[in-house]
Amino acid sequence: MNARITRLYRAMALAFAALIATCTYWQVWAAPSLEARQDNPRLVYRELAVKRGRIISADGITLANNRSRQANGRTIYLRRYPRGGDAAAVVGYSSVQASRAGIERTRNDYLTGANTDLAGGVERLIDTVQGQTVQGNDVILSLDARAQRLAIRALEATGQPGAVVAMEPETGRILVMASWPTFDPNLVDRDFASVLDAPDAPLLNRATQGLYPPGSTFKIVTAAAALESGELTPSTKFAGGRCVKTQGPDLCNAAGEVAPDPNRLDDALVHSYNTTFAQIGEAVGQERLVEQMTAFGFFVPTPIDYPREQMEISGIYRRAGRIADPSRPVDVSRVAIGQAGLLTTPLQMAMVAAAIGNGGVLMAPRFVDRVRSPSGRLVTAPPSDEIGRAVSTATARTLADIMRRVVDEGTGQAAQIGGLDVAGKTGTAQTGRRDASGRPLSDAWFVAFAPTSAPRVAIAVVVEDSTGFGGTVAAPIARDVIEALL
């Protein structure tokens, strides 16, 4: 009898321990993730009683804070965005009506003080017991507010939608992420319909969601694949001419120029000869080119502290708008010049430039520098994460030298900055669209990093539906943003 009672006691003890463990898990450790679900309406209303932490730029500008008001005898806090639409693509919004987007969503647990940090939990418990307002943590971004505003104004001046992304090559810190047109997040609670119905989709973050043919900026990736193969060098020569026969229709140079016969790989990148890079693409082959793209971060989601549904994957797309299996045959001569179903985000092209500037090492982009408690205590400081090596140090050095020539003597001279070496690449990607006058429209690109010898900024700029070239439309914007950051 005693043995049976002992076994029953042990079984009950184990069941009781399992119950305690399960309750502890769901109520303590899993609670923040459950509460952060977008489909939890109770959370939004409960959090109106929480004084959310501020979102602050790296240069000390408040991008998000709170305004209080009385409702049913209680103080509630609504979000306020002092800089309006300047950083809306990054900061996003926190709203009763529209839930959350951007950093307001990905860092909601810190902003509401609901993170599982022990010291933060104690501070929150004390506030609750004493009947004080619960305050969230401040999130300090890597964003430079002055350069961010300059980028927004520069895009606005073009009269066309577009995006700018600037980042630190060595750390992956995002310094600028501008998308035009933008929206005023202060309107989301008051008149969300006006934001939704605004022309040119201002809620679309073109820096992370905009998919564009990269045009000749992609020649950096093609050149990297060629040099990494060990079979081609900067001095390898190719046939010249105005057009070249490929596996598809004849491929010609963008402005109808005649490439010297023969011409070298490095000169072809400096002067952006399509005919030469079509030949380089066929010499490299699809398999090796796809491997190089993968090394730069194509074909997979970008690892960044930003909502996944506000991101798109860069790669080769089918006509149905779905990313294609990279092993399926493509027109490699046209992919090599950034066309033929190849679509990329500005963030991805900024990462390509950053990897070259960082000696071939690709870093994960990030927005958050640190999180600070209401008392000023450091809660967390996310580290820089290395994704992997995109190219060898020697290849990165060679490409940097050629890209410097692009700005010094080639198609990117509009990006020159007195006393500062800039390495860059222009791009003018055909869209197949025409303006009212029948002129062909292109997406104007420029990617760069500076200073060339010790890069502190890598940048990508795209302007949609332009009648000009990347070197005249996008390069001056990149120049101005680089100057503001350096």
N, C-alpha and C positions, 0 to 999 in steps of 0.2 A: 504493500500500500504506500509506504513512504517513498519508494522509487517512482511510483506513478505521480504522486503529488509533486515530487522534485521535478520530473519532466514537465508537468503542467505549469509549474511555477516558472521554469526556464523559458518555455514557449511564450507564456504571457509577458515575461520580462523582455524577450526579444521583440515581440509585437509592439510593446509599449515603446521600446527604444526606436524601432522603425518609424512609429507614429511621430515621435518627437523629432527625429531626423527629417522626415518628410515635411512636417510643418515648418521646421526651422528653414529648410531649403526654400520652400515656396514663399514664406513670409519675410525672409531676410535676404537671402542671396539672389533669388530669382525675381524678387519684387520689382526692382528697377526695370528689368527688361520687360516684364509684363505691363508695368505702368506706361512704358514708353511706346506701347503699341498704338499705331495711328487709329485703330478702331475702338479705343477706350474713351468714350465721351465723358465719363465721370472724371477722368484725370484732368482734362482741360479746365473744367469748372473748379475742381479742388485746387488746382495750381494757381488760379486767379488770386488766392489768398497768399501765395508765395511771392516774395519780392525777388524776381529772377535776377541772377547775376548780370553784370554788364558784359557786353562784347566790346573789346577795345583793340585798336590797331597797334602795330609795333611802335609807331611814333606817338602813342598816347592819346589818340583821338577816339572819343566814345562813339561807337557805331550803333549800339543798341542799349537802351536803359528803360526806365519805367515811368509811367504817370499813374497816380493813384486817384481813386474816386470812391465815393460812398455808395453802397448798394444794399438795401434792406438792413441798414444799421451796421454793415461790415465794410471794412476797407478792402478794396480789391485793386489789383495792379494790372494795368494794360501796357503792352509794349509800345515803345516810342523809338523812332529811328532818326536821330538828329541830322544825319547826312543824307537823308532821303534815299534816292536811288543810286548813289555813288557806289556802294558796295553791296547792293541788293542781291546780286548773283551769288555772292559768297555767304553773307550773313543770313539771307532768306527772310523768314518771318515766323512769328508765333502768334496764332490767332484762334479765337473761339470758333470763328466761322470756317476757316480754311485749314485748321490744324497747323502743321509746321513744315518748313523747308530749310535747306541749307544748314549752316552751323547751328541754327536754332533747333534743328532736329537732331543732328548727330551728336551734339554736346548737351542735349536736354537734361541728362542726368546730373551733369555738373552745374548747369545753370539754375536748376531747381534745388540743388543740394541733396539730390536723391542718390548720389553715388555711394558706393559701399566702402569708401575710405573711412577707417575707424574714427580718426580724429574728427572728420566732418560729421559723422553720425552722432558723436557726442555733442558737438556744437549744436546740431539741429535738435537733439533731444532736450538740451538745456533750454533752448529758445521756446520749444513747445511747452515744457513744464512751467516755465515762467510766464507763459501767455504772451510772449513776444512774437512779432512777425518773423516767420522763417525766411531767411535770406539765402539765396543761391550764391554760387561761386562766380567770380569774374573769369571770363575766358579771354586771354590775350592772344591775338592772332599775329601771324608773321607779316600781314598785309601792311604796306606803306600807304597811308591814307592820302598823302599829297600826290604821290605818283599815280595812285588809283584814280583820283579825280581828274588828273591830267589825261589819263588814258581814255576815260569816259568822254571828256570834252573833245579829244582828238577824233575819236570814232564818230561822235555826233556831227563834227564838222564835215565829214565825208558825205553826209546825207544818205548813207547806206548802212544796213546792218553789218555787224562785224564783232570781232573779239580780240582781246589782248591778254596774253598770259606771260608773266615774267617770274622767274624763280632763281634761287641760288643753286648753281650746279653742284656744289660740294655737299649741301645739306638737304636739298629738295624743298626748302621753305618757299612757299608761294608769296611773292612780293606784290604782285598785281594780278588780279583776275577781273577783267572788265568785259561786259557783254552789252552791246547796244542793238536795239533800244533796251533801256532798262525800265524799271517800274518803281513806284514809290511804295515801300512796304507799309507806310503809315495808312495807306488807303485800303489795305487788305481787309481790316475789320470794318471800316466805315463803308466801303463801296467796292467789294471784291468783283462785282459784275463789270465795273468799268476797267479793271485791270485785265480780266479775262477777255473782254471784247476789244481791247486796244489793238491797233494794227501792228503787224510784224511780230506778234507773239513775244512780248517783253518778258513773260515768265520763263521762256526758254533760255537757259544758260548756254549761249553759243560756244563758250570756252570748253564746256564738257559734254554738251549734248549736240552741238552743231557738227555735222559730218560733211566734210568738204573734200573734193579732189585736191590733193596738195600741190599738184603741178610740179614745177622744177625744184621746189624745196626738197622733194623726195629724192632728188639726185644725190643728196648727201648719203642716204641709205644705200642707194645703188652703188655709189663710189666706195662706201665702206665694205659692201659685199665683195666688190672687185678686188680691193686691196687685201682684205682678209683671206681671200682665196689663195694668195701667194703666187697666182699665175699672171696677174696684171700689176703694173706699177704706174706711178704718175706719168712716166714718160712713154708708156705703151701708146703706139700710134694706131689711128683708125682712119678709114676713108672719109673724105669730106664731101661737100656738095650741099645743094639746097634741100633735097629730099633723099630718102633712102627706102629701098624695098624691104618690107618686113613680112611676117607671116600673115598680116592683115593688109589693109590698104597702105599705099605709100605714106610714109611719115615725114613731115617737113618741119623746118625750123619755124619758130613762132612768128617772127617778123619777116619771114622769107629770106633771111640772110643766108649767105653761102659760107659754110664752114670750110676753112683751109684744107687742102688735100695734100698730104695727110695732116691730121692734127692730133695732139696729145690729150690723154685723159685729163690731166690737171687744167690745161687750157680750155678744154670743153666744159669743165665745171665752172671756171671763171666766167666764160662767155655764154654758158647755158645752151650749148648746141644739142637740140633734141636728136638730131641725126646720129651724133656720136653716142649718146646715151642709150639710144635704141640698140645700137650694136653692142654696147657694153652689157645691156640687159640680156641679150641673146647669148653673149659669151659667158656670162655668169651662170645663166640658167635659172629656171623657176625655183627649183629645190633650194639652191644656195641663197637666192634672194629672199625666199620665205623664211629661211633660218635666220637671216640677218634681221628681218623685220621682227621676228619673234624675240630676238635678243634685245631689240629696242623697246619692246613692250606691246607690240601689235598683237591682235587676235585674242587678248585676254582683258578682263576688267582691270582698270588702273587702280592700284592699291592707294587709297587716299581717304582721309576722314571727311567724307562727303556722302550724301544719300545716294545709294546705288541706282535708284530710279531716275536720278538727275545726271546720269552718266551714260555715255555710249562707248562701244568698243570700236577701235580703229582697225581696219583691215580691208579685205577685198569683198565687195558686196555683189549679190545677184540683183537682177532688175526688180525682183519682188521686195527689195528692201531688207533682205536677210543676209547676214554675213555668210560668205561661201566657205566651203571646205578648201583650205589653202592648197591641198594636194590636187585639186581638180585643175585641168589645163586652163591657162589664161594666156592672153596676148602679152607675153613677158616684155616685149619691146615697148609697149605702151604703159604697162605698170612701172617700168623702169624710169619713165619720165613723169610719173604721178598721175596717170589717167587710167582708163579702162576698168572702171568699177572700183578703183582704189579710193577709199574715203577715210578721212582721219579727223580727229578733233584738234583744235589749236593746242590743248593741253598736251596731247601726244607729240606734236611737232616741237613744242617747247622742251619736252623731255629728250627728244633726239638731239637738239642743240646743246642741252645741258650735259648730256652724256659725253659728247665730243669735247666740250669745254672742261669736263671733269676727268680728263685723261682716259676716257672710255668706260668709266663706271657709271651705271644708271642708278640714281637714287629715287626712292619713293617720294612723290610730292606730298606735302602736308601743309595744313593751315595753322594749327595751334602751336604756339610757342610754349605757353604754360597756363595753368589754371591756379587761381589764387582765391583763398577763402575770404569771407567777409572780414576776418580779423587780420588779413594780410599774410597768412601762412601759405606757403607753397604746397599745393595739393598734388600736382603732377607737372612734369615737363617732358612731353613725349620726345623720345630720341629720334635721330635721323636713321632711317632704315635703308640698307643697300639692297636693291633688287638683284643686281648681278652685273657682270661685265659685258657690255655691248660690243666693244671692239678692243683690240690691244692698245697699249699705251702708244706704240709706234704709229699705228693707223690713226689714232686720235690726233697725234701731233702733226702728221702729214695732212689730214683733213683740215685742221685748224689753220695751217699755213696757206692752204689753197683758198679756204673761205676768207681769210684776211685779204687775199688778192681780189676776191669778188668785190669787196668794199673799196679797196684801194684803186683798182683799175678796171673792174668788170661792171656787172649789171646792178650792183648795190651801192654805187657811189653816193646816193642820196642819204645813206646812213653814216657818212663820215662825221666824226666828232674830232675837232681840233685837239691835238695832244693825247688822243686815246685811240689805241688800235682796236678795231671792231672786226670780228669774223662773222660773215653772214652768207645768206643765200636767198635769192629772190625766187618767186614763183608766180606764174600767171596761168591759172587753170581754166580750161575751157568748160563752160557749163551747158552749151547748146542753146542758151536763151539769147534773146535780142531785145534791145530797148525799142522805144516807140519809133525811133528813126531807122530801125533796122540794123543798127550796129551790134556786133557780137558782144556779149557780156561775159566777163571772166571773174573768178575769185582771185583777188590780188593778195599775194602772200609775201611775208618776209620773216625769216628766222635768223637769229644771231646770238652771239655771246660776246662779252667784253669784261675787262680788257683781255686781249687774246692771250697774253703771257700768263696771267693769273686771274681767270674769269670769276667775277662776282655776280654777274647777271646773265641769264639766258632768257631769250624772249621769242615769242611767236605772235605774229599779227596777221589777221585775215580781214579783208573787206569784201563783202559780197557784191555780186553783180556790178562790177566796175568796168568802165570802158578804157581804163588805163592799165598800166603794167604794175607788177608787184614792186619794182624798183622805184616807181614814181608815186605810188599811192600808199603802200604799206610801210616801205622803208623809212620815210620821214617820221611816221608815228613811232616806230621802234627807236629811232634816234632820240626823239624827245623824251620817251619814257626812260631809256637808258641814262640819259643825262640827268633826269630828275632823281634816279636812284643812286647814281654815282657822284 
